[in-house]
Amino acid sequence: MAVERINFLKVPLDIVPPEELEQTVLGLLQRNEPCHIMMLTLWDLLRARHNGEFRNMVTSAALVLPVSRSIIRGVLFLKRTQPVRYYPFSLIISVLSVLDQYCKSLYLFGAHQKSLLQAERNVRSTFPRVSLVGRFPGYYHKTMEKKIMTAITKAHPSLVIVGDGVPGGQRWIHRNRMKLHNGIFLWSADVIDIFSERKRRISEKMFDRGLEYLPEIIKNPFRVLRVFQYLWYNVLLIINRLFRITA
């Protein structure tokens, strides 16, 4: 079954059933270009409707997978084909499991040095057949950018996980796509710290309930103001439903 891409509020979403994920990952590894797997939140979706660079990043991504419950609810409200909502940590583990099964390679990029080293040890013990071909911490001086790019392209890993401390976050992948090798690139701010056990991941129970934003609000109470974005999102859904807008 091929990946199905739909347009939702003028933003692309890909439908990848879990049973098709392995073949989808292998298919991306066969492409002769860097492949960005993007885990799309509701806030990403709203940003992609208006921000030029962010919109280009989403539309050019090899795979756009929704991770917000509100996106699934909106798709169903507009009576479109329902995509699969992925729990980000489980998605990354699934991708690494494919790499482990086929003896592929990995590069870790981001986070602080101590966290990165511990993450490397834990990844090696969990996925022994994945070749960890390099690592570089985040929070580096901008003069190191060229050296980092050279190191990654020479290592030519099957997967590059980009974490916290990399300028631009996942925009780094998009901005450097013309210089990168073929392979999969995936950004997650917390995953390297989670691998190192320096951060706790959100429970799947909380994620299933759509409450993954609560820890973010506790850390930064100003994020409660996103309620206005959420209200606007619901207005967009109603407008699209009433006027049967197809894009």
C-alpha angles and dihedrals in degrees: 000000000000122000110266117216120201132182116237118181087341092305123110121242126184124219111216117165112215091244089058096048096093094053090043091055091047089049091054090051089057094056119103094229141060109279118209115204106201124196103209122212125191089256090052090052093052091046092050090058092066113011109089099207094040091048091051090050093053096045092048095046114114091224130017111191121182117231100174122091089213091063092055091047090051094049091052091046089057090046096240127145108289115243124209116260111221128207101229097224093047090048091055091047090050092051091049090049089057090050090049093050092052097036095244129160138255138201121196116209124179143021125082120311097252092048092047093052093049091046089053092053092049094047091050092052094046098042105029095170094055110098108224098209099177151339138202128184125236128236090065129153114267090241087070093062096093092047091050092049091050092049093051096046092047092050089049095197123192089230133024115195110202115201142174121322097040112123111253094009109227089357084074088069093050095044093051099037093113090057099044129095126242111280140088123299121193129177126206121158095210108028098093090050089047090051089051090049091238091119132038117232122230111266117254089234091058091044093051089054091052093245098123090115094066097084089050091054091049090054094042114020091188088073087076084080087074085084086087090056089049091052090049089051090056090049089053090052093052092047091050092047094048096046096034093232107186101200 
